[in-house]
Amino acid sequence: MKTIVFTNAAARDLDALPATARNVVDRALTAYAIEGRGDVKRLKGRDGYRLRVGEYRVIFDEDQVTILAIYIGRRVTTTYR
């Protein structure tokens, strides 16, 4: 299992989500950290990955033991900037 670490911005993003969305995103991140399960793709044009969770996206980077969540939010035109 990988350790999930949130940047300050990602923690604020997660706290700002509605409770149901927060739970879904949390479960998806945990499933990816434990089993490697989820809709994950490498980002083009910048470093990192994205985890698709319904209409929400988690932008993160990872190494062998850690997942660093950088951004969590709805999929809108500003998500990947």
TORRO-920276 format. One record per residue: y, x, z of N, C-alpha, C in turn; residue in three letters; residue number from 1. Coordinates in Angstrom, 3 decimals, decimal comma, m for minus. Each point is the difference from the previous one (the first is absolute). Layout:
# TORRO-920276
<paba n_north="Y" n_east="X" n_up="Z" ca_north="Y" ca_east="X" ca_up="Z" c_north="Y" c_east="X" c_up="Z" type="ALA" seq="NUM"/>
...
This chain:
# TORRO-920276
<paba n_north="m1,189" n_east="0,841" n_up="0,000" ca_north="1,189" ca_east="m0,841" ca_up="0,000" c_north="1,241" c_east="0,878" c_up="0,000" type="MET" seq="1"/>
<paba n_north="0,956" n_east="m0,387" n_up="m0,826" ca_north="1,271" ca_east="0,712" ca_up="m0,055" c_north="0,976" c_east="m0,629" c_up="0,991" type="LYS" seq="2"/>
<paba n_north="0,913" n_east="0,801" n_up="0,499" ca_north="1,036" ca_east="m0,475" ca_up="0,908" c_north="1,159" c_east="m0,541" c_up="m0,827" type="THR" seq="3"/>
<paba n_north="0,508" n_east="m1,172" n_up="0,370" ca_north="1,131" ca_east="m0,609" ca_up="m0,700" c_north="1,273" c_east="0,321" c_up="0,775" type="ILE" seq="4"/>
<paba n_north="0,969" n_east="0,607" n_up="m0,689" ca_north="1,285" ca_east="0,362" ca_up="0,589" c_north="1,083" c_east="m0,695" c_up="m0,815" type="VAL" seq="5"/>
<paba n_north="0,960" n_east="m0,595" n_up="0,683" ca_north="1,106" ca_east="m0,692" ca_up="m0,661" c_north="1,276" c_east="0,812" c_up="0,150" type="PHE" seq="6"/>
<paba n_north="0,764" n_east="0,122" n_up="m1,092" ca_north="1,351" ca_east="0,539" ca_up="0,129" c_north="0,826" c_east="m1,041" c_up="0,744" type="THR" seq="7"/>
<paba n_north="1,168" n_east="0,396" n_up="0,496" ca_north="0,860" ca_east="m0,973" ca_up="0,692" c_north="0,355" c_east="m1,160" c_up="m0,916" type="ASN" seq="8"/>
<paba n_north="0,282" n_east="0,301" n_up="m1,255" ca_north="0,356" ca_east="m1,051" ca_up="m0,963" c_north="m1,171" c_east="m0,942" c_up="m0,241" type="ALA" seq="9"/>
<paba n_north="m1,209" n_east="0,541" n_up="m0,132" ca_north="m1,179" ca_east="m0,839" ca_up="m0,235" c_north="m0,307" c_east="m0,862" c_up="1,217" type="ALA" seq="10"/>
<paba n_north="0,202" n_east="0,534" n_up="1,198" ca_north="m0,216" ca_east="m0,789" ca_up="1,219" c_north="0,985" c_east="m1,162" c_up="0,057" type="ALA" seq="11"/>
<paba n_north="1,255" n_east="0,255" n_up="m0,370" ca_north="0,997" ca_east="m1,084" ca_up="m0,043" c_north="m0,369" c_east="m1,023" c_up="m1,061" type="ARG" seq="12"/>
<paba n_north="m0,463" n_east="0,482" n_up="m1,164" ca_north="m0,425" ca_east="m0,916" ca_up="m1,072" c_north="m1,135" c_east="m0,895" c_up="0,471" type="ASP" seq="13"/>
<paba n_north="m0,980" n_east="0,579" n_up="0,674" ca_north="m1,145" ca_east="m0,767" ca_up="0,490" c_north="0,438" c_east="m1,020" c_up="1,045" type="LEU" seq="14"/>
<paba n_north="0,888" n_east="0,393" n_up="0,906" ca_north="0,489" ca_east="m0,921" ca_up="1,024" c_north="0,796" c_east="m1,154" c_up="m0,596" type="ASP" seq="15"/>
<paba n_north="0,635" n_east="0,228" n_up="m1,143" ca_north="0,832" ca_east="m1,027" ca_up="m0,627" c_north="m0,812" c_east="m1,036" c_up="m0,772" type="ALA" seq="16"/>
<paba n_north="m1,273" n_east="0,274" n_up="m0,262" ca_north="m0,836" ca_east="m0,943" ca_up="m0,748" c_north="m0,345" c_east="m1,213" c_up="0,866" type="LEU" seq="17"/>
<paba n_north="m0,261" n_east="m1,137" n_up="m0,641" ca_north="m0,511" ca_east="m1,154" ca_up="0,750" c_north="m1,338" c_east="0,371" c_up="0,657" type="PRO" seq="18"/>
<paba n_north="m0,330" n_east="m0,672" n_up="1,091" ca_north="m1,189" ca_east="0,352" ca_up="0,784" c_north="m1,276" c_east="m0,017" c_up="m0,829" type="ALA" seq="19"/>
<paba n_north="m0,169" n_east="m1,003" n_up="m0,861" ca_north="m1,230" ca_east="m0,070" ca_up="m0,795" c_north="m0,080" c_east="1,160" c_up="m0,986" type="THR" seq="20"/>
<paba n_north="1,114" n_east="0,324" n_up="m0,644" ca_north="0,025" ca_east="1,119" ca_up="m0,945" c_north="m0,237" c_east="1,318" c_up="0,733" type="ALA" seq="21"/>
<paba n_north="0,578" n_east="0,136" n_up="1,189" ca_north="m0,184" ca_east="1,213" ca_up="0,796" c_north="m1,482" c_east="0,217" c_up="0,318" type="ARG" seq="22"/>
<paba n_north="m0,684" n_east="m1,072" n_up="0,371" ca_north="m1,426" ca_east="0,104" ca_up="0,306" c_north="m0,824" c_east="0,375" c_up="m1,225" type="ASN" seq="23"/>
<paba n_north="0,323" n_east="m0,589" n_up="m1,146" ca_north="m0,730" ca_east="0,292" ca_up="m1,234" c_north="0,202" c_east="1,460" c_up="m0,409" type="VAL" seq="24"/>
<paba n_north="1,224" n_east="0,485" n_up="0,074" ca_north="0,296" ca_east="1,386" ca_up="m0,359" c_north="m0,699" c_east="0,951" c_up="0,973" type="VAL" seq="25"/>
<paba n_north="0,035" n_east="m0,321" n_up="1,282" ca_north="m0,650" ca_east="0,835" ca_up="1,002" c_north="m1,507" c_east="0,075" c_up="m0,237" type="ASP" seq="26"/>
<paba n_north="m0,618" n_east="m1,133" n_up="m0,287" ca_north="m1,443" ca_east="m0,004" ca_up="m0,273" c_north="m0,338" c_east="0,789" c_up="m1,261" type="ARG" seq="27"/>
<paba n_north="0,852" n_east="m0,111" n_up="m1,031" ca_north="m0,246" ca_east="0,730" ca_up="m1,250" c_north="0,121" c_east="1,509" c_up="0,215" type="ALA" seq="28"/>
<paba n_north="1,013" n_east="0,427" n_up="0,752" ca_north="0,149" ca_east="1,428" ca_up="0,301" c_north="m1,179" c_east="0,513" c_up="0,814" type="LEU" seq="29"/>
<paba n_north="m0,438" n_east="m0,771" n_up="0,973" ca_north="m1,134" ca_east="0,399" ca_up="0,831" c_north="m1,273" c_east="0,093" c_up="m0,833" type="THR" seq="30"/>
<paba n_north="m0,222" n_east="m0,979" n_up="m0,889" ca_north="m1,187" ca_east="0,028" ca_up="m0,865" c_north="0,019" c_east="1,233" c_up="m0,898" type="ALA" seq="31"/>
<paba n_north="1,182" n_east="0,360" n_up="m0,497" ca_north="0,089" ca_east="1,193" ca_up="m0,838" c_north="m0,248" c_east="1,262" c_up="0,823" type="TYR" seq="32"/>
<paba n_north="0,539" n_east="0,044" n_up="1,212" ca_north="m0,166" ca_east="1,179" ca_up="0,850" c_north="m1,453" c_east="0,191" c_up="0,424" type="ALA" seq="33"/>
<paba n_north="m0,713" n_east="m1,092" n_up="0,254" ca_north="m1,379" ca_east="0,101" ca_up="0,477" c_north="m0,992" c_east="0,168" c_up="m1,145" type="ILE" seq="34"/>
<paba n_north="0,112" n_east="m0,865" n_up="m1,013" ca_north="m1,021" ca_east="m0,056" ca_up="m1,040" c_north="0,465" c_east="0,469" c_up="m1,370" type="GLU" seq="35"/>
<paba n_north="1,303" n_east="0,246" n_up="m0,163" ca_north="0,506" ca_east="0,366" ca_up="m1,313" c_north="0,074" c_east="m1,189" c_up="m0,943" type="GLY" seq="36"/>
<paba n_north="0,003" n_east="m1,209" n_up="0,572" ca_north="m0,037" ca_east="m1,237" ca_up="m0,783" c_north="1,428" c_east="m0,517" c_up="m0,197" type="ARG" seq="37"/>
<paba n_north="0,325" n_east="m0,399" n_up="m1,210" ca_north="1,307" ca_east="m0,576" ca_up="m0,286" c_north="0,433" c_east="0,296" c_up="m1,419" type="GLY" seq="38"/>
<paba n_north="1,028" n_east="m0,697" n_up="m0,447" ca_north="0,545" ca_east="0,178" ca_up="m1,344" c_north="1,049" c_east="1,105" c_up="0,059" type="ASP" seq="39"/>
<paba n_north="m0,443" n_east="1,239" n_up="m0,173" ca_north="0,864" ca_east="1,170" ca_up="0,132" c_north="0,090" c_east="0,715" c_up="m1,332" type="VAL" seq="40"/>
<paba n_north="1,210" n_east="0,378" n_up="m0,362" ca_north="0,222" ca_east="0,789" ca_up="m1,214" c_north="1,012" c_east="1,092" c_up="0,298" type="LYS" seq="41"/>
<paba n_north="m0,148" n_east="1,114" n_up="m0,721" ca_north="0,977" ca_east="1,088" ca_up="0,104" c_north="1,278" c_east="m0,444" c_up="m0,712" type="ARG" seq="42"/>
<paba n_north="1,146" n_east="0,335" n_up="0,580" ca_north="1,280" ca_east="m0,340" ca_up="m0,612" c_north="0,292" c_east="0,936" c_up="m1,159" type="LEU" seq="43"/>
<paba n_north="0,638" n_east="m0,527" n_up="m1,017" ca_north="0,411" ca_east="0,801" ca_up="m1,146" c_north="1,467" c_east="0,381" c_up="0,186" type="LYS" seq="44"/>
<paba n_north="0,324" n_east="1,240" n_up="m0,280" ca_north="1,381" ca_east="0,442" ca_up="0,078" c_north="0,443" c_east="0,455" c_up="1,370" type="GLY" seq="45"/>
<paba n_north="m0,858" n_east="m0,123" n_up="1,010" ca_north="0,318" ca_east="0,491" ca_up="1,338" c_north="m1,297" c_east="0,176" c_up="0,779" type="ARG" seq="46"/>
<paba n_north="0,076" n_east="0,707" n_up="1,090" ca_north="m1,182" ca_east="0,229" ca_up="0,819" c_north="m0,341" c_east="m1,247" c_up="0,801" type="ASP" seq="47"/>
<paba n_north="m1,249" n_east="m0,158" n_up="0,302" ca_north="m0,432" ca_east="m1,079" ca_up="0,874" c_north="m0,883" c_east="m1,013" c_up="m0,688" type="GLY" seq="48"/>
<paba n_north="m0,338" n_east="m1,016" n_up="0,760" ca_north="m0,890" ca_east="m1,070" ca_up="m0,441" c_north="0,605" c_east="m1,333" c_up="0,392" type="TYR" seq="49"/>
<paba n_north="m0,548" n_east="m1,072" n_up="m0,583" ca_north="0,395" ca_east="m1,331" ca_up="0,417" c_north="m1,258" c_east="m0,800" c_up="0,304" type="ARG" seq="50"/>
<paba n_north="0,095" n_east="m0,798" n_up="1,046" ca_north="m1,061" ca_east="m0,918" ca_up="0,381" c_north="0,534" c_east="m1,398" c_up="m0,251" type="LEU" seq="51"/>
<paba n_north="m0,671" n_east="m0,746" n_up="m0,865" ca_north="0,436" ca_east="m1,363" ca_up="m0,312" c_north="m0,683" c_east="m0,957" c_up="0,968" type="ARG" seq="52"/>
<paba n_north="0,828" n_east="m0,788" n_up="0,683" ca_north="m0,490" ca_east="m0,993" ca_up="0,960" c_north="0,689" c_east="m1,316" c_up="m0,356" type="VAL" seq="53"/>
<paba n_north="m0,593" n_east="m0,764" n_up="m0,915" ca_north="0,631" ca_east="m1,242" ca_up="m0,450" c_north="1,320" c_east="0,302" c_up="m0,668" type="GLY" seq="54"/>
<paba n_north="1,076" n_east="m0,621" n_up="0,507" ca_north="1,323" ca_east="0,242" ca_up="m0,578" c_north="0,720" c_east="1,154" c_up="0,699" type="GLU" seq="55"/>
<paba n_north="m0,664" n_east="0,672" n_up="0,903" ca_north="0,584" ca_east="1,127" ca_up="0,730" c_north="m0,584" c_east="1,312" c_up="m0,493" type="TYR" seq="56"/>
<paba n_north="0,780" n_east="1,072" n_up="0,170" ca_north="m0,428" ca_east="1,329" ca_up="m0,386" c_north="0,238" c_east="0,955" c_up="1,165" type="ARG" seq="57"/>
<paba n_north="m0,926" n_east="0,908" n_up="0,181" ca_north="0,157" ca_east="1,078" ca_up="0,969" c_north="0,032" c_east="1,287" c_up="m0,805" type="VAL" seq="58"/>
<paba n_north="1,106" n_east="0,717" n_up="0,066" ca_north="0,128" ca_east="1,294" ca_up="m0,653" c_north="m0,365" c_east="1,038" c_up="1,062" type="ILE" seq="59"/>
<paba n_north="m0,957" n_east="0,871" n_up="m0,321" ca_north="m0,453" ca_east="0,958" ca_up="1,002" c_north="m0,426" c_east="1,302" c_up="m0,647" type="PHE" seq="60"/>
<paba n_north="m0,154" n_east="1,000" n_up="0,834" ca_north="m0,561" ca_east="1,279" ca_up="m0,400" c_north="m1,152" c_east="0,275" c_up="0,958" type="ASP" seq="61"/>
<paba n_north="m0,939" n_east="0,811" n_up="m0,410" ca_north="m1,141" ca_east="0,265" ca_up="0,869" c_north="m0,523" c_east="1,407" c_up="m0,188" type="GLU" seq="62"/>
<paba n_north="m0,673" n_east="0,480" n_up="1,040" ca_north="m0,760" ca_east="1,230" ca_up="m0,088" c_north="m1,396" c_east="m0,294" c_up="0,528" type="ASP" seq="63"/>
<paba n_north="m0,730" n_east="0,996" n_up="0,412" ca_north="m1,388" ca_east="m0,198" ca_up="0,409" c_north="m0,153" c_east="m0,843" c_up="1,258" type="GLN" seq="64"/>
<paba n_north="0,996" n_east="0,003" n_up="0,890" ca_north="m0,151" ca_east="m0,696" ca_up="1,286" c_north="1,099" c_east="m1,010" c_up="0,305" type="VAL" seq="65"/>
<paba n_north="1,064" n_east="m0,048" n_up="m0,802" ca_north="1,157" ca_east="m0,832" ca_up="0,325" c_north="0,468" c_east="m0,813" c_up="m1,201" type="THR" seq="66"/>
<paba n_north="0,403" n_east="m1,235" n_up="0,273" ca_north="0,694" ca_east="m0,841" ca_up="m0,972" c_north="1,419" c_east="m0,176" c_up="0,523" type="ILE" seq="67"/>
<paba n_north="0,994" n_east="0,416" n_up="m0,774" ca_north="1,397" ca_east="m0,113" ca_up="0,390" c_north="0,632" c_east="m1,139" c_up="m0,781" type="LEU" seq="68"/>
<paba n_north="0,232" n_east="m1,137" n_up="0,671" ca_north="0,639" ca_east="m1,153" ca_up="m0,640" c_north="1,495" c_east="0,276" c_up="m0,104" type="ALA" seq="69"/>
<paba n_north="0,535" n_east="m0,106" n_up="m1,212" ca_north="1,396" ca_east="0,321" ca_up="m0,257" c_north="0,844" c_east="m1,263" c_up="m0,161" type="ILE" seq="70"/>
<paba n_north="m0,535" n_east="m1,004" n_up="m0,680" ca_north="0,735" ca_east="m1,233" ca_up="m0,279" c_north="m0,975" c_east="m1,167" c_up="0,002" type="TYR" seq="71"/>
<paba n_north="0,416" n_east="m1,125" n_up="0,565" ca_north="m0,796" ca_east="m1,222" ca_up="m0,021" c_north="0,947" c_east="m1,138" c_up="m0,355" type="ILE" seq="72"/>
<paba n_north="m0,322" n_east="m0,759" n_up="m1,046" ca_north="0,872" ca_east="m1,108" ca_up="m0,374" c_north="m0,570" c_east="m0,815" c_up="m1,140" type="GLY" seq="73"/>
<paba n_north="0,740" n_east="m1,024" n_up="m0,362" ca_north="m0,408" ca_east="m0,860" ca_up="m1,114" c_north="0,141" c_east="0,737" c_up="m1,311" type="ARG" seq="74"/>
<paba n_north="m0,806" n_east="m0,397" n_up="m0,951" ca_north="0,077" ca_east="0,597" ca_up="m1,330" c_north="1,189" c_east="m0,593" c_up="m0,739" type="ARG" seq="75"/>
<paba n_north="1,069" n_east="0,718" n_up="0,000" ca_north="1,206" ca_east="m0,352" ca_up="m0,743" c_north="0,441" c_east="1,232" c_up="m0,771" type="VAL" seq="76"/>
<paba n_north="1,023" n_east="m0,106" n_up="m0,753" ca_north="0,406" ca_east="1,116" ca_up="m0,856" c_north="0,381" c_east="1,247" c_up="0,787" type="THR" seq="77"/>
<paba n_north="0,364" n_east="m0,119" n_up="1,272" ca_north="0,406" ca_east="1,173" ca_up="0,776" c_north="m1,139" c_east="0,667" c_up="0,741" type="THR" seq="78"/>
<paba n_north="m1,209" n_east="m0,509" n_up="m0,071" ca_north="m1,117" ca_east="0,540" ca_up="0,776" c_north="m0,283" c_east="1,449" c_up="m0,337" type="THR" seq="79"/>
<paba n_north="0,008" n_east="0,362" n_up="m1,252" ca_north="m0,416" ca_east="1,340" ca_up="m0,406" c_north="1,145" c_east="0,971" c_up="m0,191" type="TYR" seq="80"/>
<paba n_north="1,167" n_east="m0,291" n_up="0,479" ca_north="1,134" ca_east="0,936" ca_up="m0,119" c_north="0,036" c_east="0,950" c_up="1,158" type="ARG" seq="81"/>
